[in-house]
């Protein structure tokens, strides 16, 4: 179900006119709207959280490393 919703989300992202019509229709059914938003907001894979510090600028890398260090301590 989730993979189908992600595919539909990508499809609609490329078609703003169709997306607007569907969003307006779903918006009129609050229970469906809330359920779809909840499913799409969940992320089971942590790939989106993975950051390679070597790809960051120097200042950002320094802050990133400090934050990681603090998160490990707590």
N, C-alpha and C positions, 0 to 999 in steps of 0.2 A: 504494500500500500504506500509506504513512504517513498520508495523509489519511483513509483508512478506519479506521485505528487511532485517530486523534484523534477521529473521530466516535464510535467505539465507547467511547472513554474518557469523552467527555462524556455519552453515553447512560447509561453505568454509574454515573457520578457522581450522577445523579438517581435511581438505583435501588440503594440500598445493600444490600438483601437479595440481589438478583441478583448484584451486584458481588462480595459475599463468597463466594458459591458458585463463581463463575467464577475468582476469585483463588485459592481453595483448590484447584480442579482444576488450574490452570496451575502452581501452586506445586509440585505433585507431579511435574512434568516440568521439571527444572532447566535443560536446554538451551533449551527453549521460553521459560521464564521469563526467562533471561538475554538471549535474543535480543529479546524484546518490550521489555524494559526498556531495552536499548541503542537500539532504534529510537525509542522514545518520548522518551528523554532527549536525542536529537539535535535541535538546532534550527537549521534552515538559514536562516530569516529572522532578521534582527537587529532586528525591530520590538520585541521584548520588551526590548531593551537601550536603546532610545531613551527619554530622559528629558528633559522640558521643565523646565529650571531655574526658569522663571517660576512653575511650579505648586508648587514646594517652599517650605517655611517658610524664613525668613531664615537661621537657624542652619544648617539642612541645606543650603541653597543655597551657603553659604560653604564648607562642607566639600566639597560636590560639586565646586565650581569648583577648589578646591585639589587634589583627587584627579585631576581631568581634566588640570590643568596638569602634575602630576607624571607622569602616564601619557604625555603628549606628549613630555616630556623624555627618557624612557627608551626 
